[in-house]
């Protein structure tokens, strides 16, 4: 009996989410950069360090035992630098394109070892790295999964 968090993160990263008409690059682990340059965006960052376990519970259906763990994972997409483009009117269409694509791709997630329970998305201006004064238009997708550990 072991958790399937690595599988969940891998399948989340494999989603072909679109922005600007192309699949967004995913960075994690050793592929993370200290900073993002213009050529690096748009990009998604899924860090296992952001994965948190909300609760673990044991269920006894019939003669067997099943444990489930609820995981919350943040998937952050940095779309572009704040100073680029024509402002909100220019980036709004990209926000909508990305968020719709993410929702469509997330429908494919889930199998007999895990299920996606909740997907929340928000748009935000984010600094990367933190306190760097380098700000980006971003979409933060927070996914909650039930990991079925048998």
N, C-alpha and C positions, 0 to 999 in steps of 0.2 A: 504494500500500500504506500503510494507516494503521490505527492501533488503533481498536477500537470501544468504548473505555471509556465514552464519553459515552452511547452507546446502552445499554450494560449498566446504568449507573447510572440512566438514565431509566426503563428497564423494571423495575428493582428498585423504584424509587420509585412506580411505577404499580400495584404489587400492592395489591389491596384487603384488607389484613390487618385482622382484627377484634379488638377488645378492648371489654369492656363492651357487647357487642352492636352496636357501630357501627364503621365504617371509621376507622382511625387516621390522623390528619393527618400529612403528611410535610413536614418543613422542611429546606431546604438552601439554599446560596448566599445570596442577599439576603433570604430568608425566615427566616434564623436570628435568634433573639432573644438578647440578652445574658443574660437570665435567663428562667426559666419560671415562669409564674404558674399558679394553680389552673385557670384557664380554658384554659390551653395544653396541659394533659395530659389524656389520653394523647397523645403525639406521637412520631413517629419522626424521627431525625436521621441523614441519610446525607450525609456530607461527602466530597467528592472528595479532600480532604487526607488522609483515612484510607486511601485506596486505595493499595496497594503492589504493585509488580510483583515476583514471586518469582523468575521466570526466563523467559528467552526462548530458544526453540530453533528450529532450522531442520530441516525434514523434507523430503526429496526423494523423493516418491512418483512413480515413473515418470519422465516427462519434465518435470514441473513442480516448482516449489518452493513450500513452504508454511512460513510462520513462525507459531509460536504463542507467545503471552505469557500467563502465568498471573498473574491479578489476585486480590488478597485485599481484600475490602471489608467494613467494619463498619457494620452497620445497628443503631442503638441506639434502643430504644423506652423512653421514660420513662412509666411507667404512672400513678404518683401519688406524692405526698409520703410519706415514711416515717412521719410522725406521724399520718396519717389512717387511719381504719378501725379494725378490731379486731385488728390484728396479722397474723401469718403465716397463720393459718387463713382470714382474710378475703381476703388477696391471692393465696393459692395457686391458687384456682380461676381467677383472672384470668390468672396466669402460664400455666396449662395451656391456657386458651382461646386466648390470644395465640400461644403456641408451636405449637399444632395448626393454627391458621389460617395462620401463616407457612409451615409445612411444606406445607400444601395449595396455597397460592398459588405457592410456589417450584417446584412441579411444572410450571407453565406456562412457566417460564423456559427459554431456549435455542432456538436456531435454527441456520441454516447458518453464521452468523458467530461464534457463541460457544456455550459449553456450561457448565452449572453442574456442578462436579466434587465439591464438598464443602460441606455446610451444618452448622455447629456452632452450638449455642445454649447460653447459660448465663444464669442469673438472678443478679442482683447488686444491691447497694445502691451507687448511683453519685452523685457530686457533680456538679452542673452549675450554673454553670461550675466548673471545677476549683478546688479550695481555697476554695470559697464557703461551705462548711458547709450548703448547701442539698442535702439528700439525697433521692433518689428510688428507689423500687422500679423496677428496669429489667430488660429482657431484651436481651442483646447477641447479635445474630445475625452470625456471621462466615461470609461466603460466598466460596468460591474458584471462579473462573471460568477457563476456557481461552478466550482470544480468538484467533480464527483469522484471521491476517493473510495475505492472498494477494497 
